[in-house]
């Protein structure tokens, strides 16, 4: 009798664990992230540096798009 109760509890625990694991699955990793990178005015030096950093990030980091914006 005791072994039967223990087996039932174990089965319930496994079932709840699988349901929790199913509900916590990650969303697809293909979502694209957009980021604004604040820089200087378009005629200044810092804008070109910011645009260069944005270009490096866009070329080397998957699923991320960075836009250089003057602040």
CHARMM-style PDB file with segment names, atoms N, HN, CA, C and O in Angstrom:
ATOM      1  N   UNK     1       0.812  -1.184   0.000  1.00  0.00      PROA
ATOM      2  CA  UNK     1       0.000   0.000   0.000  1.00  0.00      PROA
ATOM      3  C   UNK     1       0.865   1.262   0.000  1.00  0.00      PROA
ATOM      4  O   UNK     1       0.598   2.214  -0.734  1.00  0.00      PROA
ATOM      5  N   UNK     2       1.895   1.252   0.827  1.00  0.00      PROA
ATOM      6  HN  UNK     2       2.112   0.479   1.424  1.00  0.00      PROA
ATOM      7  CA  UNK     2       2.796   2.408   0.924  1.00  0.00      PROA
ATOM      8  C   UNK     2       3.542   2.621  -0.398  1.00  0.00      PROA
ATOM      9  O   UNK     2       3.723   3.760  -0.828  1.00  0.00      PROA
ATOM     10  N   UNK     3       3.967   1.547  -1.034  1.00  0.00      PROA
ATOM     11  HN  UNK     3       3.819   0.622  -0.684  1.00  0.00      PROA
ATOM     12  CA  UNK     3       4.687   1.647  -2.309  1.00  0.00      PROA
ATOM     13  C   UNK     3       3.774   2.182  -3.398  1.00  0.00      PROA
ATOM     14  O   UNK     3       4.231   2.909  -4.281  1.00  0.00      PROA
ATOM     15  N   UNK     4       2.513   1.843  -3.355  1.00  0.00      PROA
ATOM     16  HN  UNK     4       2.142   1.253  -2.638  1.00  0.00      PROA
ATOM     17  CA  UNK     4       1.559   2.311  -4.344  1.00  0.00      PROA
ATOM     18  C   UNK     4       1.361   3.831  -4.218  1.00  0.00      PROA
ATOM     19  O   UNK     4       1.299   4.531  -5.228  1.00  0.00      PROA
ATOM     20  N   UNK     5       1.262   4.337  -2.990  1.00  0.00      PROA
ATOM     21  HN  UNK     5       1.312   3.768  -2.169  1.00  0.00      PROA
ATOM     22  CA  UNK     5       1.128   5.780  -2.775  1.00  0.00      PROA
ATOM     23  C   UNK     5       2.382   6.523  -3.228  1.00  0.00      PROA
ATOM     24  O   UNK     5       2.310   7.593  -3.832  1.00  0.00      PROA
ATOM     25  N   UNK     6       3.520   5.932  -2.924  1.00  0.00      PROA
ATOM     26  HN  UNK     6       3.579   5.063  -2.433  1.00  0.00      PROA
ATOM     27  CA  UNK     6       4.789   6.546  -3.323  1.00  0.00      PROA
ATOM     28  C   UNK     6       4.897   6.614  -4.849  1.00  0.00      PROA
ATOM     29  O   UNK     6       5.356   7.615  -5.401  1.00  0.00      PROA
ATOM     30  N   UNK     7       4.477   5.554  -5.518  1.00  0.00      PROA
ATOM     31  HN  UNK     7       4.105   4.741  -5.070  1.00  0.00      PROA
ATOM     32  CA  UNK     7       4.511   5.518  -6.977  1.00  0.00      PROA
ATOM     33  C   UNK     7       3.567   6.566  -7.568  1.00  0.00      PROA
ATOM     34  O   UNK     7       3.907   7.218  -8.555  1.00  0.00      PROA
ATOM     35  N   UNK     8       2.397   6.730  -6.974  1.00  0.00      PROA
ATOM     36  HN  UNK     8       2.122   6.200  -6.172  1.00  0.00      PROA
ATOM     37  CA  UNK     8       1.439   7.725  -7.441  1.00  0.00      PROA
ATOM     38  C   UNK     8       1.986   9.139  -7.257  1.00  0.00      PROA
ATOM     39  O   UNK     8       1.832   9.980  -8.142  1.00  0.00      PROA
ATOM     40  N   UNK     9       2.613   9.402  -6.136  1.00  0.00      PROA
ATOM     41  HN  UNK     9       2.739   8.718  -5.417  1.00  0.00      PROA
ATOM     42  CA  UNK     9       3.224  10.723  -5.893  1.00  0.00      PROA
ATOM     43  C   UNK     9       4.344  11.005  -6.885  1.00  0.00      PROA
ATOM     44  O   UNK     9       4.461  12.117  -7.401  1.00  0.00      PROA
ATOM     45  N   UNK    10       5.158  10.002  -7.147  1.00  0.00      PROA
ATOM     46  HN  UNK    10       5.063   9.099  -6.727  1.00  0.00      PROA
ATOM     47  CA  UNK    10       6.252  10.157  -8.098  1.00  0.00      PROA
ATOM     48  C   UNK    10       5.719  10.444  -9.499  1.00  0.00      PROA
ATOM     49  O   UNK    10       6.264  11.285 -10.213  1.00  0.00      PROA
ATOM     50  N   UNK    11       4.654   9.745  -9.891  1.00  0.00      PROA
ATOM     51  HN  UNK    11       4.211   9.061  -9.311  1.00  0.00      PROA
ATOM     52  CA  UNK    11       4.044   9.967 -11.204  1.00  0.00      PROA
ATOM     53  C   UNK    11       3.486  11.385 -11.301  1.00  0.00      PROA
ATOM     54  O   UNK    11       3.648  12.043 -12.329  1.00  0.00      PROA
ATOM     55  N   UNK    12       2.838  11.855 -10.253  1.00  0.00      PROA
ATOM     56  HN  UNK    12       2.706  11.320  -9.418  1.00  0.00      PROA
ATOM     57  CA  UNK    12       2.314  13.223 -10.236  1.00  0.00      PROA
ATOM     58  C   UNK    12       3.447  14.243 -10.338  1.00  0.00      PROA
ATOM     59  O   UNK    12       3.327  15.238 -11.052  1.00  0.00      PROA
ATOM     60  N   UNK    13       4.537  13.997  -9.631  1.00  0.00      PROA
ATOM     61  HN  UNK    13       4.634  13.189  -9.051  1.00  0.00      PROA
ATOM     62  CA  UNK    13       5.676  14.913  -9.667  1.00  0.00      PROA
ATOM     63  C   UNK    13       6.279  14.993 -11.064  1.00  0.00      PROA
ATOM     64  O   UNK    13       6.603  16.080 -11.541  1.00  0.00      PROA
ATOM     65  N   UNK    14       6.428  13.863 -11.710  1.00  0.00      PROA
ATOM     66  HN  UNK    14       6.165  12.979 -11.323  1.00  0.00      PROA
ATOM     67  CA  UNK    14       6.973  13.833 -13.071  1.00  0.00      PROA
ATOM     68  C   UNK    14       6.038  14.556 -14.029  1.00  0.00      PROA
ATOM     69  O   UNK    14       6.496  15.311 -14.887  1.00  0.00      PROA
ATOM     70  N   UNK    15       4.737  14.336 -13.895  1.00  0.00      PROA
ATOM     71  HN  UNK    15       4.365  13.723 -13.199  1.00  0.00      PROA
ATOM     72  CA  UNK    15       3.763  14.988 -14.770  1.00  0.00      PROA
ATOM     73  C   UNK    15       3.795  16.499 -14.599  1.00  0.00      PROA
ATOM     74  O   UNK    15       3.810  17.232 -15.588  1.00  0.00      PROA
ATOM     75  N   UNK    16       3.804  16.969 -13.366  1.00  0.00      PROA
ATOM     76  HN  UNK    16       3.791  16.373 -12.563  1.00  0.00      PROA
ATOM     77  CA  UNK    16       3.866  18.413 -13.102  1.00  0.00      PROA
ATOM     78  C   UNK    16       5.175  18.994 -13.628  1.00  0.00      PROA
ATOM     79  O   UNK    16       5.188  20.107 -14.153  1.00  0.00      PROA
ATOM     80  N   UNK    17       6.264  18.263 -13.495  1.00  0.00      PROA
ATOM     81  HN  UNK    17       6.254  17.358 -13.069  1.00  0.00      PROA
ATOM     82  CA  UNK    17       7.559  18.743 -13.994  1.00  0.00      PROA
ATOM     83  C   UNK    17       7.540  18.905 -15.508  1.00  0.00      PROA
ATOM     84  O   UNK    17       8.039  19.905 -16.026  1.00  0.00      PROA
ATOM     85  N   UNK    18       6.977  17.944 -16.221  1.00  0.00      PROA
ATOM     86  HN  UNK    18       6.572  17.132 -15.801  1.00  0.00      PROA
ATOM     87  CA  UNK    18       6.904  18.043 -17.679  1.00  0.00      PROA
ATOM     88  C   UNK    18       5.989  19.177 -18.123  1.00  0.00      PROA
ATOM     89  O   UNK    18       6.290  19.873 -19.093  1.00  0.00      PROA
ATOM     90  N   UNK    19       4.885  19.368 -17.430  1.00  0.00      PROA
ATOM     91  HN  UNK    19       4.640  18.803 -16.642  1.00  0.00      PROA
ATOM     92  CA  UNK    19       3.979  20.470 -17.776  1.00  0.00      PROA
ATOM     93  C   UNK    19       4.677  21.809 -17.542  1.00  0.00      PROA
ATOM     94  O   UNK    19       4.572  22.708 -18.377  1.00  0.00      PROA
ATOM     95  N   UNK    20       5.381  21.956 -16.433  1.00  0.00      PROA
ATOM     96  HN  UNK    20       5.467  21.225 -15.755  1.00  0.00      PROA
ATOM     97  CA  UNK    20       6.111  23.194 -16.151  1.00  0.00      PROA
ATOM     98  C   UNK    20       7.202  23.431 -17.190  1.00  0.00      PROA
ATOM     99  O   UNK    20       7.401  24.565 -17.624  1.00  0.00      PROA
ATOM    100  N   UNK    21       7.901  22.392 -17.589  1.00  0.00      PROA
ATOM    101  HN  UNK    21       7.740  21.470 -17.237  1.00  0.00      PROA
ATOM    102  CA  UNK    21       8.953  22.529 -18.594  1.00  0.00      PROA
ATOM    103  C   UNK    21       8.359  22.930 -19.941  1.00  0.00      PROA
ATOM    104  O   UNK    21       8.953  23.725 -20.668  1.00  0.00      PROA
ATOM    105  N   UNK    22       7.195  22.385 -20.274  1.00  0.00      PROA
ATOM    106  HN  UNK    22       6.713  21.739 -19.683  1.00  0.00      PROA
ATOM    107  CA  UNK    22       6.526  22.723 -21.524  1.00  0.00      PROA
ATOM    108  C   UNK    22       6.090  24.181 -21.527  1.00  0.00      PROA
ATOM    109  O   UNK    22       6.189  24.851 -22.555  1.00  0.00      PROA
ATOM    110  N   UNK    23       5.610  24.681 -20.395  1.00  0.00      PROA
ATOM    111  HN  UNK    23       5.530  24.137 -19.560  1.00  0.00      PROA
ATOM    112  CA  UNK    23       5.133  26.062 -20.321  1.00  0.00      PROA
ATOM    113  C   UNK    23       6.272  27.074 -20.306  1.00  0.00      PROA
ATOM    114  O   UNK    23       6.065  28.234 -20.664  1.00  0.00      PROA
ATOM    115  N   UNK    24       7.459  26.665 -19.903  1.00  0.00      PROA
ATOM    116  HN  UNK    24       7.627  25.723 -19.612  1.00  0.00      PROA
ATOM    117  CA  UNK    24       8.583  27.590 -19.810  1.00  0.00      PROA
ATOM    118  C   UNK    24       9.504  27.548 -21.022  1.00  0.00      PROA
ATOM    119  O   UNK    24      10.643  28.007 -20.939  1.00  0.00      PROA
ATOM    120  N   UNK    25       9.042  27.015 -22.132  1.00  0.00      PROA
ATOM    121  HN  UNK    25       8.116  26.643 -22.199  1.00  0.00      PROA
ATOM    122  CA  UNK    25       9.892  26.969 -23.317  1.00  0.00      PROA
ATOM    123  C   UNK    25      10.172  28.381 -23.810  1.00  0.00      PROA
ATOM    124  O   UNK    25       9.314  29.259 -23.712  1.00  0.00      PROA
ATOM    125  N   UNK    26      11.352  28.598 -24.330  1.00  0.00      PROA
ATOM    126  HN  UNK    26      12.048  27.885 -24.409  1.00  0.00      PROA
ATOM    127  CA  UNK    26      11.783  29.916 -24.787  1.00  0.00      PROA
ATOM    128  C   UNK    26      11.092  30.277 -26.103  1.00  0.00      PROA
ATOM    129  O   UNK    26      10.701  29.408 -26.882  1.00  0.00      PROA
ATOM    130  N   UNK    27      10.957  31.564 -26.320  1.00  0.00      PROA
ATOM    131  HN  UNK    27      11.274  32.270 -25.686  1.00  0.00      PROA
ATOM    132  CA  UNK    27      10.404  32.026 -27.577  1.00  0.00      PROA
ATOM    133  C   UNK    27      11.479  31.912 -28.651  1.00  0.00      PROA
ATOM    134  O   UNK    27      12.661  31.779 -28.333  1.00  0.00      PROA
ATOM    135  N   UNK    28      11.082  31.961 -29.909  1.00  0.00      PROA
ATOM    136  HN  UNK    28      10.122  32.069 -30.168  1.00  0.00      PROA
ATOM    137  CA  UNK    28      12.067  31.832 -30.979  1.00  0.00      PROA
ATOM    138  C   UNK    28      13.161  32.896 -30.875  1.00  0.00      PROA
ATOM    139  O   UNK    28      12.895  34.052 -30.548  1.00  0.00      PROA
ATOM    140  N   UNK    29      14.376  32.486 -31.155  1.00  0.00      PROA
ATOM    141  HN  UNK    29      14.593  31.546 -31.421  1.00  0.00      PROA
ATOM    142  CA  UNK    29      15.515  33.389 -31.040  1.00  0.00      PROA
ATOM    143  C   UNK    29      15.707  34.230 -32.296  1.00  0.00      PROA
ATOM    144  O   UNK    29      16.693  34.960 -32.402  1.00  0.00      PROA
ATOM    145  N   UNK    30      14.790  34.139 -33.240  1.00  0.00      PROA
ATOM    146  HN  UNK    30      13.990  33.546 -33.154  1.00  0.00      PROA
ATOM    147  CA  UNK    30      14.957  34.868 -34.485  1.00  0.00      PROA
ATOM    148  C   UNK    30      14.408  36.283 -34.419  1.00  0.00      PROA
ATOM    149  O   UNK    30      14.403  36.988 -35.428  1.00  0.00      PROA
ATOM    150  N   UNK    31      13.948  36.712 -33.255  1.00  0.00      PROA
ATOM    151  HN  UNK    31      13.952  36.139 -32.435  1.00  0.00      PROA
ATOM    152  CA  UNK    31      13.412  38.065 -33.124  1.00  0.00      PROA
ATOM    153  C   UNK    31      14.539  39.083 -33.272  1.00  0.00      PROA
ATOM    154  O   UNK    31      15.619  38.916 -32.703  1.00  0.00      PROA
ATOM    155  N   UNK    32      14.281  40.120 -34.028  1.00  0.00      PROA
ATOM    156  HN  UNK    32      13.405  40.255 -34.490  1.00  0.00      PROA
ATOM    157  CA  UNK    32      15.276  41.141 -34.297  1.00  0.00      PROA
ATOM    158  C   UNK    32      15.149  42.259 -33.273  1.00  0.00      PROA
ATOM    159  O   UNK    32      14.043  42.736 -33.017  1.00  0.00      PROA
ATOM    160  N   UNK    33      16.247  42.681 -32.690  1.00  0.00      PROA
ATOM    161  HN  UNK    33      17.145  42.294 -32.898  1.00  0.00      PROA
ATOM    162  CA  UNK    33      16.268  43.750 -31.694  1.00  0.00      PROA
ATOM    163  C   UNK    33      16.766  45.029 -32.357  1.00  0.00      PROA
ATOM    164  O   UNK    33      17.755  45.010 -33.089  1.00  0.00      PROA
ATOM    165  N   UNK    34      16.080  46.138 -32.099  1.00  0.00      PROA
ATOM    166  HN  UNK    34      15.276  46.154 -31.504  1.00  0.00      PROA
ATOM    167  CA  UNK    34      16.472  47.435 -32.638  1.00  0.00      PROA
ATOM    168  C   UNK    34      16.954  48.323 -31.506  1.00  0.00      PROA
ATOM    169  O   UNK    34      16.301  48.442 -30.469  1.00  0.00      PROA
ATOM    170  N   UNK    35      18.114  48.951 -31.717  1.00  0.00      PROA
ATOM    171  HN  UNK    35      18.645  48.855 -32.559  1.00  0.00      PROA
ATOM    172  CA  UNK    35      18.729  49.807 -30.704  1.00  0.00      PROA
ATOM    173  C   UNK    35      19.114  51.126 -31.350  1.00  0.00      PROA
ATOM    174  O   UNK    35      19.626  51.152 -32.469  1.00  0.00      PROA
ATOM    175  N   UNK    36      18.867  52.219 -30.643  1.00  0.00      PROA
ATOM    176  HN  UNK    36      18.451  52.199 -29.734  1.00  0.00      PROA
ATOM    177  CA  UNK    36      19.316  53.537 -31.108  1.00  0.00      PROA
ATOM    178  C   UNK    36      20.585  53.895 -30.361  1.00  0.00      PROA
ATOM    179  O   UNK    36      20.654  53.771 -29.138  1.00  0.00      PROA
ATOM    180  N   UNK    37      21.581  54.337 -31.097  1.00  0.00      PROA
ATOM    181  HN  UNK    37      21.525  54.438 -32.090  1.00  0.00      PROA
ATOM    182  CA  UNK    37      22.875  54.692 -30.523  1.00  0.00      PROA
ATOM    183  C   UNK    37      23.005  56.204 -30.613  1.00  0.00      PROA
ATOM    184  O   UNK    37      23.092  56.754 -31.710  1.00  0.00      PROA
ATOM    185  N   UNK    38      23.018  56.882 -29.466  1.00  0.00      PROA
ATOM    186  HN  UNK    38      22.947  56.435 -28.574  1.00  0.00      PROA
ATOM    187  CA  UNK    38      23.117  58.341 -29.453  1.00  0.00      PROA
ATOM    188  C   UNK    38      24.517  58.812 -29.792  1.00  0.00      PROA
ATOM    189  O   UNK    38      25.495  58.307 -29.241  1.00  0.00      PROA
ATOM    190  N   UNK    39      24.620  59.792 -30.709  1.00  0.00      PROA
ATOM    191  HN  UNK    39      23.825  60.202 -31.156  1.00  0.00      PROA
ATOM    192  CA  UNK    39      25.912  60.335 -31.134  1.00  0.00      PROA
ATOM    193  C   UNK    39      25.847  61.854 -31.107  1.00  0.00      PROA
ATOM    194  O   UNK    39      24.879  62.428 -30.606  1.00  0.00      PROA
ATOM    195  N   UNK    40      26.863  62.502 -31.639  1.00  0.00      PROA
ATOM    196  HN  UNK    40      27.649  62.037 -32.046  1.00  0.00      PROA
ATOM    197  CA  UNK    40      26.889  63.961 -31.731  1.00  0.00      PROA
ATOM    198  C   UNK    40      26.102  64.456 -32.933  1.00  0.00      PROA
ATOM    199  O   UNK    40      25.364  63.695 -33.560  1.00  0.00      PROA
ATOM    200  N   UNK    41      26.260  65.712 -33.243  1.00  0.00      PROA
ATOM    201  HN  UNK    41      26.859  66.330 -32.734  1.00  0.00      PROA
ATOM    202  CA  UNK    41      25.544  66.282 -34.395  1.00  0.00      PROA
ATOM    203  C   UNK    41      26.095  65.680 -35.690  1.00  0.00      PROA
ATOM    204  O   UNK    41      27.245  65.240 -35.718  1.00  0.00      PROA
ATOM    205  N   UNK    42      25.298  65.652 -36.764  1.00  0.00      PROA
ATOM    206  HN  UNK    42      24.364  66.010 -36.742  1.00  0.00      PROA
ATOM    207  CA  UNK    42      25.732  65.002 -38.013  1.00  0.00      PROA
ATOM    208  C   UNK    42      26.998  65.596 -38.633  1.00  0.00      PROA
ATOM    209  O   UNK    42      27.669  64.915 -39.408  1.00  0.00      PROA
ATOM    210  N   UNK    43      27.336  66.830 -38.319  1.00  0.00      PROA
ATOM    211  HN  UNK    43      26.791  67.383 -37.689  1.00  0.00      PROA
ATOM    212  CA  UNK    43      28.542  67.431 -38.888  1.00  0.00      PROA
ATOM    213  C   UNK    43      29.767  67.223 -38.006  1.00  0.00      PROA
ATOM    214  O   UNK    43      30.879  67.582 -38.392  1.00  0.00      PROA
ATOM    215  N   UNK    44      29.568  66.645 -36.826  1.00  0.00      PROA
ATOM    216  HN  UNK    44      28.665  66.353 -36.512  1.00  0.00      PROA
ATOM    217  CA  UNK    44      30.682  66.503 -35.884  1.00  0.00      PROA
ATOM    218  C   UNK    44      31.394  65.163 -35.979  1.00  0.00      PROA
ATOM    219  O   UNK    44      30.983  64.255 -36.702  1.00  0.00      PROA
ATOM    220  N   UNK    45      32.478  65.080 -35.219  1.00  0.00      PROA
ATOM    221  HN  UNK    45      32.811  65.817 -34.631  1.00  0.00      PROA
ATOM    222  CA  UNK    45      33.310  63.878 -35.212  1.00  0.00      PROA
ATOM    223  C   UNK    45      32.600  62.701 -34.563  1.00  0.00      PROA
ATOM    224  O   UNK    45      32.707  61.570 -35.037  1.00  0.00      PROA
ATOM    225  N   UNK    46      31.883  62.960 -33.489  1.00  0.00      PROA
ATOM    226  HN  UNK    46      31.796  63.879 -33.103  1.00  0.00      PROA
ATOM    227  CA  UNK    46      31.279  61.870 -32.734  1.00  0.00      PROA
ATOM    228  C   UNK    46      30.178  61.156 -33.505  1.00  0.00      PROA
ATOM    229  O   UNK    46      29.907  59.983 -33.248  1.00  0.00      PROA
ATOM    230  N   UNK    47      29.544  61.842 -34.442  1.00  0.00      PROA
ATOM    231  HN  UNK    47      29.765  62.795 -34.651  1.00  0.00      PROA
ATOM    232  CA  UNK    47      28.521  61.177 -35.252  1.00  0.00      PROA
ATOM    233  C   UNK    47      29.162  60.084 -36.111  1.00  0.00      PROA
ATOM    234  O   UNK    47      28.615  58.988 -36.233  1.00  0.00      PROA
ATOM    235  N   UNK    48      30.301  60.376 -36.692  1.00  0.00      PROA
ATOM    236  HN  UNK    48      30.746  61.267 -36.592  1.00  0.00      PROA
ATOM    237  CA  UNK    48      30.973  59.382 -37.536  1.00  0.00      PROA
ATOM    238  C   UNK    48      31.509  58.219 -36.709  1.00  0.00      PROA
ATOM    239  O   UNK    48      31.504  57.075 -37.163  1.00  0.00      PROA
ATOM    240  N   UNK    49      31.968  58.511 -35.503  1.00  0.00      PROA
ATOM    241  HN  UNK    49      31.972  59.441 -35.134  1.00  0.00      PROA
ATOM    242  CA  UNK    49      32.396  57.426 -34.616  1.00  0.00      PROA
ATOM    243  C   UNK    49      31.202  56.546 -34.228  1.00  0.00      PROA
ATOM    244  O   UNK    49      31.299  55.319 -34.241  1.00  0.00      PROA
ATOM    245  N   UNK    50      30.088  57.177 -33.887  1.00  0.00      PROA
ATOM    246  HN  UNK    50      30.010  58.174 -33.877  1.00  0.00      PROA
ATOM    247  CA  UNK    50      28.886  56.420 -33.527  1.00  0.00      PROA
ATOM    248  C   UNK    50      28.359  55.598 -34.695  1.00  0.00      PROA
ATOM    249  O   UNK    50      27.937  54.455 -34.520  1.00  0.00      PROA
ATOM    250  N   UNK    51      28.387  56.190 -35.892  1.00  0.00      PROA
ATOM    251  HN  UNK    51      28.729  57.118 -36.034  1.00  0.00      PROA
ATOM    252  CA  UNK    51      27.946  55.450 -37.074  1.00  0.00      PROA
ATOM    253  C   UNK    51      28.873  54.268 -37.358  1.00  0.00      PROA
ATOM    254  O   UNK    51      28.422  53.211 -37.797  1.00  0.00      PROA
ATOM    255  N   UNK    52      30.156  54.451 -37.108  1.00  0.00      PROA
ATOM    256  HN  UNK    52      30.523  55.310 -36.751  1.00  0.00      PROA
ATOM    257  CA  UNK    52      31.112  53.349 -37.284  1.00  0.00      PROA
ATOM    258  C   UNK    52      30.856  52.221 -36.299  1.00  0.00      PROA
ATOM    259  O   UNK    52      30.876  51.048 -36.670  1.00  0.00      PROA
ATOM    260  N   UNK    53      30.612  52.579 -35.030  1.00  0.00      PROA
ATOM    261  HN  UNK    53      30.595  53.533 -34.728  1.00  0.00      PROA
ATOM    262  CA  UNK    53      30.294  51.554 -34.032  1.00  0.00      PROA
ATOM    263  C   UNK    53      28.982  50.841 -34.379  1.00  0.00      PROA
ATOM    264  O   UNK    53      28.873  49.625 -34.220  1.00  0.00      PROA
ATOM    265  N   UNK    54      27.998  51.595 -34.848  1.00  0.00      PROA
ATOM    266  HN  UNK    54      28.087  52.582 -34.977  1.00  0.00      PROA
ATOM    267  CA  UNK    54      26.723  50.995 -35.236  1.00  0.00      PROA
ATOM    268  C   UNK    54      26.926  50.020 -36.400  1.00  0.00      PROA
ATOM    269  O   UNK    54      26.332  48.942 -36.429  1.00  0.00      PROA
ATOM    270  N   UNK    55      27.755  50.402 -37.336  1.00  0.00      PROA
ATOM    271  HN  UNK    55      28.238  51.277 -37.313  1.00  0.00      PROA
ATOM    272  CA  UNK    55      28.037  49.532 -38.474  1.00  0.00      PROA
ATOM    273  C   UNK    55      28.750  48.255 -38.034  1.00  0.00      PROA
ATOM    274  O   UNK    55      28.433  47.169 -38.517  1.00  0.00      PROA
ATOM    275  N   UNK    56      29.714  48.383 -37.118  1.00  0.00      PROA
ATOM    276  HN  UNK    56      29.972  49.266 -36.726  1.00  0.00      PROA
ATOM    277  CA  UNK    56      30.410  47.195 -36.604  1.00  0.00      PROA
ATOM    278  C   UNK    56      29.448  46.250 -35.903  1.00  0.00      PROA
ATOM    279  O   UNK    56      29.510  45.036 -36.093  1.00  0.00      PROA
ATOM    280  N   UNK    57      28.563  46.808 -35.097  1.00  0.00      PROA
ATOM    281  HN  UNK    57      28.512  47.795 -34.943  1.00  0.00      PROA
ATOM    282  CA  UNK    57      27.603  45.973 -34.383  1.00  0.00      PROA
ATOM    283  C   UNK    57      26.651  45.307 -35.363  1.00  0.00      PROA
ATOM    284  O   UNK    57      26.353  44.120 -35.228  1.00  0.00      PROA
ATOM    285  N   UNK    58      26.168  46.065 -36.356  1.00  0.00      PROA
ATOM    286  HN  UNK    58      26.411  47.029 -36.465  1.00  0.00      PROA
ATOM    287  CA  UNK    58      25.245  45.497 -37.335  1.00  0.00      PROA
ATOM    288  C   UNK    58      25.876  44.359 -38.127  1.00  0.00      PROA
ATOM    289  O   UNK    58      25.196  43.394 -38.475  1.00  0.00      PROA
ATOM    290  N   UNK    59      27.168  44.465 -38.413  1.00  0.00      PROA
ATOM    291  HN  UNK    59      27.721  45.249 -38.130  1.00  0.00      PROA
ATOM    292  CA  UNK    59      27.844  43.443 -39.212  1.00  0.00      PROA
ATOM    293  C   UNK    59      28.257  42.218 -38.408  1.00  0.00      PROA
ATOM    294  O   UNK    59      28.398  41.132 -38.972  1.00  0.00      PROA
ATOM    295  N   UNK    60      28.456  42.371 -37.097  1.00  0.00      PROA
ATOM    296  HN  UNK    60      28.342  43.252 -36.639  1.00  0.00      PROA
ATOM    297  CA  UNK    60      29.043  41.282 -36.318  1.00  0.00      PROA
ATOM    298  C   UNK    60      28.139  40.676 -35.248  1.00  0.00      PROA
ATOM    299  O   UNK    60      28.464  39.614 -34.716  1.00  0.00      PROA
ATOM    300  N   UNK    61      27.029  41.306 -34.919  1.00  0.00      PROA
ATOM    301  HN  UNK    61      26.765  42.169 -35.352  1.00  0.00      PROA
ATOM    302  CA  UNK    61      26.141  40.774 -33.895  1.00  0.00      PROA
ATOM    303  C   UNK    61      24.836  40.335 -34.565  1.00  0.00      PROA
ATOM    304  O   UNK    61      24.124  41.165 -35.131  1.00  0.00      PROA
ATOM    305  N   UNK    62      24.523  39.052 -34.506  1.00  0.00      PROA
ATOM    306  HN  UNK    62      25.102  38.378 -34.046  1.00  0.00      PROA
ATOM    307  CA  UNK    62      23.297  38.585 -35.166  1.00  0.00      PROA
ATOM    308  C   UNK    62      22.042  39.039 -34.419  1.00  0.00      PROA
ATOM    309  O   UNK    62      22.039  39.169 -33.195  1.00  0.00      PROA
ATOM    310  N   UNK    63      20.987  39.274 -35.181  1.00  0.00      PROA
ATOM    311  HN  UNK    63      20.989  39.169 -36.175  1.00  0.00      PROA
ATOM    312  CA  UNK    63      19.664  39.621 -34.663  1.00  0.00      PROA
ATOM    313  C   UNK    63      19.615  40.957 -33.925  1.00  0.00      PROA
ATOM    314  O   UNK    63      18.723  41.175 -33.105  1.00  0.00      PROA
ATOM    315  N   UNK    64      20.557  41.850 -34.204  1.00  0.00      PROA
ATOM    316  HN  UNK    64      21.282  41.673 -34.871  1.00  0.00      PROA
ATOM    317  CA  UNK    64      20.561  43.184 -33.588  1.00  0.00      PROA
ATOM    318  C   UNK    64      20.800  44.204 -34.681  1.00  0.00      PROA
ATOM    319  O   UNK    64      21.700  44.045 -35.505  1.00  0.00      PROA
ATOM    320  N   UNK    65      19.991  45.254 -34.687  1.00  0.00      PROA
ATOM    321  HN  UNK    65      19.259  45.383 -34.018  1.00  0.00      PROA
ATOM    322  CA  UNK    65      20.174  46.356 -35.631  1.00  0.00      PROA
ATOM    323  C   UNK    65      20.318  47.645 -34.831  1.00  0.00      PROA
ATOM    324  O   UNK    65      19.472  47.971 -33.998  1.00  0.00      PROA
ATOM    325  N   UNK    66      21.396  48.368 -35.093  1.00  0.00      PROA
ATOM    326  HN  UNK    66      22.084  48.103 -35.769  1.00  0.00      PROA
ATOM    327  CA  UNK    66      21.689  49.603 -34.374  1.00  0.00      PROA
ATOM    328  C   UNK    66      21.625  50.765 -35.351  1.00  0.00      PROA
ATOM    329  O   UNK    66      22.174  50.698 -36.451  1.00  0.00      PROA
ATOM    330  N   UNK    67      20.946  51.835 -34.935  1.00  0.00      PROA
ATOM    331  HN  UNK    67      20.500  51.890 -34.042  1.00  0.00      PROA
ATOM    332  CA  UNK    67      20.861  53.055 -35.730  1.00  0.00      PROA
ATOM    333  C   UNK    67      21.575  54.171 -34.992  1.00  0.00      PROA
ATOM    334  O   UNK    67      21.309  54.401 -33.812  1.00  0.00      PROA
ATOM    335  N   UNK    68      22.482  54.870 -35.671  1.00  0.00      PROA
ATOM    336  HN  UNK    68      22.698  54.683 -36.629  1.00  0.00      PROA
ATOM    337  CA  UNK    68      23.178  56.001 -35.073  1.00  0.00      PROA
ATOM    338  C   UNK    68      22.285  57.224 -35.217  1.00  0.00      PROA
ATOM    339  O   UNK    68      21.893  57.583 -36.327  1.00  0.00      PROA
ATOM    340  N   UNK    69      21.962  57.866 -34.095  1.00  0.00      PROA
ATOM    341  HN  UNK    69      22.280  57.574 -33.193  1.00  0.00      PROA
ATOM    342  CA  UNK    69      21.103  59.050 -34.113  1.00  0.00      PROA
ATOM    343  C   UNK    69      21.810  60.190 -33.407  1.00  0.00      PROA
ATOM    344  O   UNK    69      22.472  59.995 -32.388  1.00  0.00      PROA
ATOM    345  N   UNK    70      21.658  61.397 -33.968  1.00  0.00      PROA
ATOM    346  HN  UNK    70      21.120  61.555 -34.796  1.00  0.00      PROA
ATOM    347  CA  UNK    70      22.275  62.558 -33.322  1.00  0.00      PROA
ATOM    348  C   UNK    70      21.422  62.970 -32.124  1.00  0.00      PROA
ATOM    349  O   UNK    70      20.194  62.901 -32.161  1.00  0.00      PROA
ATOM    350  N   UNK    71      22.099  63.396 -31.069  1.00  0.00      PROA
ATOM    351  HN  UNK    71      23.097  63.452 -31.039  1.00  0.00      PROA
ATOM    352  CA  UNK    71      21.378  63.781 -29.850  1.00  0.00      PROA
ATOM    353  C   UNK    71      21.597  65.252 -29.545  1.00  0.00      PROA
ATOM    354  OT1 UNK    71      21.069  65.762 -28.556  1.00  0.00      PROA
TER     355      UNK     71
END
